[in-house]
Amino acid sequence: MDTIAFIGLGIMGSRMAANLQNAGYQLVIHNRTKDKGQNLLDKGAKWADDANKAVKGRNIVISMLSTPEVVSDLAVGANGFLSDIKAGAIWVNCSTINPSLSRELKMRAAEKEISYVDAPVAGTKGPAEKGELLFLVGAEPEDLSRVRPLLEVMGRKILHLGESAQGSDMKMLINLLLGQSMLAFAEALVLGKEMGLPGKTLFDVLLNTPVAAPYLSLVRPKFESGDYEANFPLQWLQKDLQLVSNTAYEQGVAMPSLNLAKEVYALAKQSGYAEKDFSSIYDYLHNKKTSL
């Protein structure tokens, strides 16, 4: 088996890397903070002090980073790691980034004879830990074939959506629906409780109607307990909605309801909810007693 360079060990990346390690793959890892990789190191992964050292000489590089800015800076900024990936290697970028950046990265990689696989994921901490993520892949078929065994270790399903960046295209649409459906449900709960309907009744009825997104049932325990430990931090959803807004602007598409939702999440982020689960938007609205 090839030794894989894995860059980015946050909530998602650390669990994805652990699944690869448990499947027998050798890893060279890098993260901004070393402690996030300690469990992997304890089981035999090698540490690289920077991303450039991690990728050097590797046939396969996987990145799972927090923002487009981090991806751009680390990969193609001054002394970016792309310069140290060898020709003929393949880079699988699982980070959620705007499609225009993904297309640029594909071009920059091709200039160095490096294959680029655009592979953002749908799923949160639980699916990442269980190896049940959905991969949204934009890549040449032969490049996907090279890394499919790795993706199958980390995910339950791989959707090949077309050429590079079309995975990121689809991720924008999924995040658009995710953010708005959660906000609409949270507002319905706030209004329902203000009208005197019991919480249990609200959940039992609303979650069993055709208009409720299936994933909302999975976060019911968070609403009921008030424990908003992050499976998907609110700050990252707000970032993702900003990416959707940027992409819509690039495409010349007006998205008024998206932009309103994005700003509601931004207000919650500024009010101390940044690192809580994005479902805590309900708690924010409930405390405000306002349906925005």
Order of alpha helices (4+ residues) and beta strands (2+ residues): beta-alpha-beta-alpha-beta-alpha-beta-alpha-beta-alpha-beta-beta-alpha-beta-alpha-beta-alpha-alpha-alpha-alpha-alpha-alpha
